[in-house]
Amino acid sequence: MKVIPRLPARDLDQTREFFEKHLLFSTQSRYPDYLVMKKAEVELHFFHFPDLDPLSNYAMIYLRMVEGIDSLYEDFLQREVPIHPNGSLENKPWGMREFAILDPNHTLLTFGQLLD
């Protein structure tokens, strides 16, 4: 079984550009009202929702990593990927090392790795 999030997007082209440029995803399929993005084993689907109010969007994705979160965070900083203002890399009390970003639709993407 595989879980694939389906997320709202005000502008599919803007969303595609963000995920390609900042997160290095590739476009698998692009239809008039639907977009499929993929990177390694992660697949995200976006449906066109032009009336989405980004400030009312509560969509969130948690991307759990096996290793390499520090390297990924440094890579994002070097490539000027916009880190969420409250989402800097830190150890959390629930045993995860995490950081977060917002996509153009204000979907919160949190990256996490188990602490040793």
N, C-alpha and C positions, 0 to 999 in steps of 0.2 A: 504494500500500500504506500502511496505517496501523497503528501498534502501539498496542494498548490493554492496559495492565496490568490483571490480575485479582488482587486482593489479599484476604487474609483479614481478617475483622472479627468481633470477639467480639460486638459489639452494633451492628447496622446503623443504628439510630436515633441512637445516640451518634456514630457515624462521620458520618452525614449532617449532624447539627447542627454538628459540628466543621468540616467542609468548607464548609458554608454560612456559618457565622459568621466563621470565621477566614480562609478562603481565597476566599470569595465565589463558590464553585461553586454551580450550581443542580442540583436533582434532575431527572434525565431520566426515570427509571423506578424504581419501588420495588415489589418483589415480596416474598413472605414470606421468602425466603432469598437475595435478590439485590438489589443497589443499583447504579444507574448515575448517576454525577455528571459534570458537564461545566462547563468554563469556557473560552470561546473555542475553540481547537482541541484543548484537552487534555480527554480523556475517561478516566475511571477507573471500573473495575468492582470491586465488593466482593462477596464471597460470605460467607455466614454461617458462622462457625467458632467456636462458643461455647467450645470447649476450648482455644482459642489461649492460650498463655502469652505475654503481651506481652514478658517479659524474655528469651524464647527466639525472638522473631520477628526474622528477619534480612532481611525484605523492605525494599527500598530503591527509590526512584524518583529519577532525576536529571532536573530540569526546566531545560533550557538556554534561556536568554533571548537575544534578539537585542540588546535594549537595556533600560535602566531598572532594573537590579538595585539600585542605590543608593536609588532612589525607592521600590521595592517593600519593601526592608528597612526604610526609615524609616516607611512606611505600616504595616508589621507591628508595629513598635515602638509607634507611636502608638495602634494598635488593640489593643495588649497580646496579640498573637499570641505564644504561648510559643516562644521561640527555643531550640534545643538548647543545653545548657550548653557544649558544645565547638563550637558551630556559628555563632559570630558572624561577621559579614561580614568577609572578608579576602581578600587576593590570595594565590593558591596557586602553588607552584613550577611547576606544570604549565600555567601560562598562563591560569588561570581566576580570576574573582572570585566567591566563593561564600559562602553561609550555609545553615543547615539547621534544620529543625524536626522534631518527632516528632508523629505523629497519635495518637489514643487507643489504637491497637493496637500502638504503637511501630514503625510503619513510618517509616523515615527518608526525609524529603523534602528533597533538596538542590537549591537553586536556584543556577545558575551562568551567568556571562556571560564570553565571551572577553575577555581583556585586550587593549587596543590595542597 
